[in-house]
Amino acid sequence: MTYVGAPCIYYGDEIGLPGGPDPDCRRAFPWNEQGWDAQTLALTRALTAARHATPALRRGTFEVTHAQGEGAVFARRHDTGSAHIALNAATHDLHLPFTGVAPGEYREVLTGRTLTLTGDTPLSVPARGALVLVPLT
């Protein structure tokens, strides 16, 4: 939902539908909501809503602003404001630099927190996690 191009949610991804190599790759959709992964569904909904509400995530340019070791940060820039995304593949928290961030208030999509950034601000990104910052509207 944060990368360039049209996002693709494959059948069942939004609810954590399990599966594996053929012949386990096309399970029937479980219509009983109690079997759904509510956390995965909430994440999908939050990222989808952020994409709809943030022009930079739909039509913005793409720029890698940091890539080292198991951490990466990229920006989606648009005339209406920029979104900044940090990814942490490490098994421990990383402090990653948000280079080129316009000072201001941002909403962290995954937690709902509001952050006030003042420029090149390093932020703690949770292990095996991400931060998705969009301009506060």
C-alpha positions, 0 to 999 in steps of 0.5 A, spaced: 500 500 500 505 504 500 510 502 494 509 505 487 503 502 483 497 499 484 496 494 490 494 487 489 491 484 495 491 476 493 484 473 495 484 471 502 490 475 504 486 481 507 484 475 513 490 471 513 488 465 509 493 460 510 495 456 504 502 453 501 504 450 495 500 446 490 495 443 491 494 447 498 494 454 494 487 455 493 483 454 499 476 456 499 474 462 503 472 462 510 466 466 511 465 465 518 469 471 521 471 468 527 476 464 523 479 470 520 486 473 523 483 480 525 490 483 526 491 482 519 484 485 517 485 491 521 492 492 518 490 491 511 484 496 512 489 501 516 494 501 510 488 502 505 485 508 508 492 511 509 493 510 501 486 513 499 487 519 504 494 520 502 495 523 495 503 521 496 501 514 497 497 514 490 501 518 485 507 520 489 514 519 486 519 514 490 525 516 493 530 511 497 532 516 503 536 510 507 538 503 506 543 500 510 543 493 513 536 490 515 533 497 515 530 501 509 527 508 509 523 511 503 519 517 501 513 518 497 513 525 495 507 529 492 505 537 491 500 536 497 505 533 502 510 527 503 509 520 506 515 516 509 516 509 510 521 505 514 522 498 514 526 494 519 527 486 517 532 485 523 530 481 530 531 488 534 529 495 534 533 500 529 534 507 529 533 509 522 534 516 519 528 520 516 532 524 511 528 530 508 522 530 512 519 536 512 518 539 519 511 538 521 506 533 524 505 526 522 500 520 523 503 514 524 498 509 520 500 503 524 499 505 531 495 512 530 500 516 534 501 523 532 509 525 531 512 532 531 518 531 526 523 537 526 527 535 520 532 529 519 529 525 525 532 518 527 526 514 529 525 507 533 522 502 528 520 496 531 523 489 530 520 486 524 516 492 523 515 498 520 513 506 520 508 509 515 508 516 516 503 521 513 502 528 513 497 530 519 490 532 516 
